Amino acid sequence: MIINMFCRIQNAGRPVISYKGNVKEIYFIRQGLVEVYNNENDEEIKDKPILYLPKYSYFGDYQILYNLKSNLIFKTLANTPDDKKNASPEMLPDIIFMCCSMEHLLEFCDLFPQTAENIKRRSLQRRKKFMEQKNTNSKRYNEELRQKADRKKQKNDNKSDASKNADEDENLEDFYSDEEHENFDSQKEDMKQYLNNLNRRIDVLVEALKQADSMMARMGDQKGIIEQINMKKNNKKSKGGQAAYRTSIAEFFKEQINKKQ
């Protein structure tokens, strides 16, 4: 996998993975720090980082391995916490990542299935830690805790410790609704629709170009062109400033496109 890695240099204070963003690369931090945020609509304390990832940390693994969107925001650190308190304007140096694309990571997993299972298991455990940190600044999670506390008052929880541990293992793949699986088929369908629309517009332009070429052929030599220009000017004056003929090929193109749409 190392031979397929490439370098990315990111300015300080810039987002690397946005909320509900599609993760296409796994990032290994070679230089600098990355701060992690909950999404702004769920934050109890605005703009409070839930986690700092130091040099040699990595992220983006479980999103790729389980085909998930990111429900966290990963951002390069612009200032240290002390600098923020002191309102220091000095920015940190650029952050350097070594990255591996989604395609190469999944290909590696196909080649080494046993290793892939270990990596996937480890990635789920890492995701659990990320979600625990996310919940420290989550309005939704705190509301669920309050509702759970109310239910416990009505009904005692008699689960054994063993069953609790089993539940924890099962809940590793209990993904949140804002981590919905990426639908690659729908992405392909969207691209197909886009190409079809593009082809229709190209057909309109080609047809308009043919008509324009025919018009140019009928216009004849330079003397004929000058006569037609003078005729348009005279006609414009007679119509009170409104030209009865098209004044340019560009205008003709625009008119043809508008007719077809």
C-alpha positions, 0 to 999 in steps of 0.5 A: 500500500505504501508504494501507492501513497501520495502527498497532499499539502493543506493550508492551516485552518482549512477543511479536509473532510466536510460534514456528510462528505464522501471520503475518497482517501485515507489520510495519514498526518505527516506534519501538523495537527488536525481538529475534529468537530461535530456538525454545527447543527448538533453542537451544544457548544459552537465551534468546540473541537471534540478531538485533536489528531496529532502527527502520525494519526490517520483518519478516513479509514472506516468511512471507506471500508464501510462505504459511509459518509462522514458525520464529522468535520476534519479540519487542519489546525490553524492555531494552537489552543493557547494562540486562540486564547491570546488571539494570536494572528500567526498561522501554523505551517502547512499540514502534510498528509500522506494519502492512499486512495479508496481504490487502492485501499479496497484493492489491498483488502481484496488481495489480503482478506484476512488482513482486511478483516483485522483492519475493518475490525480495528476501524470499527473500534476507532469509529466507536471512539470517534463517536464517543467524542462526538457525543461529548458535544452533541444535542441529539445524544444528550436528549437521548440520554435524558429519554433513556433516564426517564425509561429507566425510572419506569423499568429496571434494567436487569441485564448482566455484565456479559450481555452488556459486553455482547451488546457493545460488540453488536453495536459497533456496526450500529451506524448513525443516520447521517452516515448513510451508505453511499449509493454508487449506482445513483451516482452513476445514474446521475452522471448518465442523466448529465451526459444525456442532457449534455448531448442534447445541448450539443445536438442543438448547437450543431443544428444551429451551427449548420443553419448559421453556415447555410445563412453565411453561404446565402449571404454571398460576397463582401458586397452582399454582406454590406448590402444586408447590413445597410438593409438591417439598419434601414429596417431598424429605423423604420421599425422604431428601433426594433430590428426585424432581423437577427443582428448576429450569429451569437444571437441566432445561437441563443435563440435556437437554444432557447427554442429547444429548451 
